[in-house]
Structures are given as C-alpha cells and as structure tokens.
Amino acid sequence: MKDRSSLLKKLLYAILLPAILLVLWEALSRGGIISPHILPSPSRVFLRWIDYALPHEPYDAGKTHFVAWLFSGEMPHDVLASSMRVLGGFVIGALPALVLGLLMGASTFIYHLFNPLIQILRPIPPIAYIPLAILWFGLGNPPAFFLISLGAFFPVLMNTISGVRHVDRLLIRAARNLGASGHTLFLRIILPAAMPYILTGLRVGIGVAFIVVIVAEMIAVNSGLGYRILEAREFLWSDKIIAGMITIGLLGLAIDTAMSRINHYLLRWHSGHD
Amino acid sequence: MNNTENMQAPHVIIKNVDKVFSSGDKEVIALKEINLTIYNGEFVAILGPSGCGKSTLLNAIAGFSLPTSGRVYANGAEVTRPGPDRGMVFQEYALFPWMTVAENIAFGLEIKKLPKQIIKEKVDALLAKLQLLDFRDRFPKDLSGGMKQRVAIARVLALDPPMMLMDEPFGALDALTRRTMQDELLRIWMELKKTVIFVTHGIEESIYLADRVVVMTYRPGTIKQIVPVELSRPREVSSPRFIYLQKEITSLVMEEQMRFRNEEIRDSGGNVSARDESEQVP
C-alpha cells in the first residue's frame, strides 16, 4: 500500500513542473500576450503534431493496405528518412573506427603512426566539414552520409583505443597461461574485455550522428526531420516547427533507449550492471 | 605420506636464478642465487614477507617474467614462456568476467580445439568435483570469492596440468572460507597427485598445507631456510608439533620483517621503493 502511494507521489512530482509550464504557456498564448506566430499554444502544437503524423489521403481499402495507409503521413516518412541516414552514416563511420581503434590499441607502432593525424582532425566539429562536403559530394544523401559518419567516427575510435589499452593485464596472463595466443587472445580476451569502452563509444557515436543528421538535412537534402522544420520556418508555421522538434526529441530518445538496452544486454556480465 | 615413491623425480629445477628489476636509475634485486628443486607430486609453500620476491619466483616458473640470469626447468624443459602445463591460480581469480562459470572452465579446452562433447563432459566433471554445478551459467560477478577461486582452480584443472602454481590464492578470502578452500585443495591434491607450488604470506597456512615450507629473505630475495613439515594429514593446528613449527617459522619470518622495517625507516628520507614486485612486471 505504502509502495503504491509513494509511487503515485513520485509520478505527481514528475508531472507537476511540466504541467504548470504547459498551463502557463497555454494561458500566455491564448491571452494574446505572446503572438501565436512566435510561440503557438501547446494545444495548437499538439493538434499540428497529430496532423503531421496522420495520413492525408482518406483510407481506401482497394488502393492500399491499412498499415501502409496508416504510415503514409508526412511524419512517418520523415522519421524513416532520418533514421535511415543515422543508421547508414553510423555504420559507415563506426565500422572503420572500430577496426582502426582495435589496431591502434593493440599495436604501438600503428598507434604512433595514426595518433598525430587523429589528434589534429578530431577537434574539428563534423559540422565544419559542411562546405567541403557539399563541394565534394554536391547535394543529396552523399554529403549527409559523409557528415554523419564523420560524427560517429571519432567517439567510436577514441573509446575503442582506450578500451583495448585498458584491458586488465592479469586477464591476458591468465589466458596465455591457459594456452591462448595471437588472434585467439585478441578475439576471445582483448575484444570482449574492451567491450564496455567500445559500447560507450558506439552510444556516444550514434548520439553525435543524430545531431549531425538534423544539421545535414537542413542543408543538403529535401526530406527528413531536419529538412521539415526548416521548411516549416519558411512558411512561418511555428506550430509545425515545434511539432517537428518534439518528433526529433522522441526519435533521439528512442535511439538512445534502444542503444542502452543493447548495451545492457551485451554487458550483462559486467559488475556495473545488475 | 602416500607419495614418497614419486619424491625422487625432480619436477621443477631452479638453478642460480637472479632477477633484477630496474625502474629509472634504481635497480632492485628481487631474486638472488635461488636454487631449489621441487619433486613430483610435492606440495611446496613459498613463504615470505611482501616484497621478498616470492611472486617473482612463481612468475619465473610460470614463464610470465623470465629470470635475469640462471635457468628454470619445469616438466623436463627450460621455461621460456607461459604454458598450460603450468596451471596458474591468481589471488585476484582472473576469471574472464564475460564468460559464465562453465565457459571459463571450458576456455583452455577450446583453445586446444577438443571436440565439443569431450569439453562438455570434462566441464561437467569439474563442476561436480568443485561443487559448482548450481553455478554453471552464472557470471563471475555473481559469485563469492571462494566460489570464484573454485572456478579458477577448475579452469586450470581442466587442462590436467602436471603442476599447479598458486599465487596467494586464498589471500582475499575470509578465514572460514579459506580453511574450507585449503581442505578442498588438499583433497584435490591427494586425489590428482599434482605438484603444487603455493605462494603465501600465511605461516599457519603454509604449515597446514605443505610438505616443505621455503622461507624467503627480504630483498634481495634468497632462500633463508627450507622447513620440512613431517606431519600426517589432516593436520591438527593445535598439535604440539604444529605449534612448534609455527613458532620456528614465525621467528624466521619475523627476522626478515624486522630487517625490512629497519630498511624502510632508513630509506624513508629518500624514495620508498615499490614493495609490490608484481607492479614491476611488464
């Protein structure tokens, strides 16, 4: 009984501040104190969000499948377009980063060969590559993928390197004592031992990729959530801008939650997890 | 003793072994002129204060860190690298945390590329022998210290090495668990007749377990005295002979402890040198 009431209390506290802000915002907007063009009321944003999410054509059983119709609205298309870019760019950036990171972590020679170059390139924000990306790849998906993969590359690389370098020497001794050497030692001991670092890198990497995708869509392509909110600004649809931002936030949350679930499963052996 | 007939065959021969660690401009002589022969099936304890080089000696036998001069022979060959013929049990367990108990035990067998069925049978047998059957699919983080050390012992035994090297294996356990594990180890040793080289700083532990106790001096690490323990097993820690040996070995160790304290006081104006030799092993 007590558990339930304390849970209820927690929920109440969690809702309290957002609810007050929403009511205040709604009141300010309706009372005409703030122009609805500058800041539309939450209820208008919500209706616009629903409108953005729902299909525009009426349902016609003869023409399309119901599920296909349900996701035929503008928002599902934008979400899909942005997600595919994030995933594609992430894979393009993270895979070579993982391989290079493992090599740099394992070999001092390769580390010293690559490290100076990486230290020079790493502080340049991926967004600073936009002019070059457009010059090299024109407009469309190629520069977007380039920028996103760049954003994912460095976090994965840096974490992989330190993961391999921080492998407990004792575990390597134990493995060698049991007869492991060469690639067996690497694949079965060093790689899994570095996994907590690598997964942290992947999670940060996909977070950066998600930031970059929004920017890239504002500049290089004609679809996706980033494009949509910039388009809405041109029509002065402030409610749609906010509806789009909320969608971006929800997609980001979904990606991070999925990543964290995967990490949690893969690291179920780790003492930090219960 | 039931294995006197094997006692003639030398299993480990340590010949004129010196080990020098140099850090910066300072050289530390960890081992000096060590000569020791350990026989087949023998249980030998290496006893000494921290920093006496006992772990360094064990690492030389294991092949983790080769002597600066002198030679170590084990299983009829000179030691040049680590190998599964000299199974090592570490104080910190060194279990692979991403592998379950069964996977940890199977690891060495998989390296040897044995057929899956045989690996499974061996792992099952070892789980039963070390009373780990209920923990087969647990990860090490969910085990107590004693359980972890059981897994580490099973992992080494899986490869059926002729000898086991143990580096203060029960040092991190509470007193009750330690005694249980000591009895367990003795049971396994008597059953499997493996040579055991057991590094410890526990005087009582060394007398309780070993056929011979090798007492080492503090830096440079040399062999101060080898004390044979001619008590039948199971040993009674309150027997007069046990207590006598305990007193004798305690006074040997205390001499070294005092020397070490005096040196530390003398050095305390300058650099206090790293005492844990394991930190200096690359």
Chai-1 contact restraints between the chains, C-beta under 6 A:
chainA,res_idxA,chainB,res_idxB,connection_type,confidence,min_distance_angstrom,max_distance_angstrom,comment,restraint_id
A,L170,B,E92,contact,1.0,0.0,6.0,A-B,restraint_1
A,L170,B,A94,contact,1.0,0.0,6.0,A-B,restraint_2
A,L171,B,A94,contact,1.0,0.0,6.0,A-B,restraint_3
A,R173,B,F64,contact,1.0,0.0,6.0,A-B,restraint_4
A,A174,B,A94,contact,1.0,0.0,6.0,A-B,restraint_5
A,R176,B,P82,contact,1.0,0.0,6.0,A-B,restraint_6
A,N177,B,P82,contact,1.0,0.0,6.0,A-B,restraint_7
A,N177,B,M88,contact,1.0,0.0,6.0,A-B,restraint_8
A,L178,B,P84,contact,1.0,0.0,6.0,A-B,restraint_9
A,L178,B,F107,contact,1.0,0.0,6.0,A-B,restraint_10
A,L178,B,G108,contact,1.0,0.0,6.0,A-B,restraint_11
A,G179,B,P84,contact,1.0,0.0,6.0,A-B,restraint_12
A,G179,B,G108,contact,1.0,0.0,6.0,A-B,restraint_13
A,G179,B,I111,contact,1.0,0.0,6.0,A-B,restraint_14
A,A180,B,I111,contact,1.0,0.0,6.0,A-B,restraint_15
A,P192,B,W98,contact,1.0,0.0,6.0,A-B,restraint_16
A,W269,B,P97,contact,1.0,0.0,6.0,A-B,restraint_17
A,W269,B,W98,contact,1.0,0.0,6.0,A-B,restraint_18
A,W269,B,F139,contact,1.0,0.0,6.0,A-B,restraint_19
A,S271,B,K141,contact,1.0,0.0,6.0,A-B,restraint_20
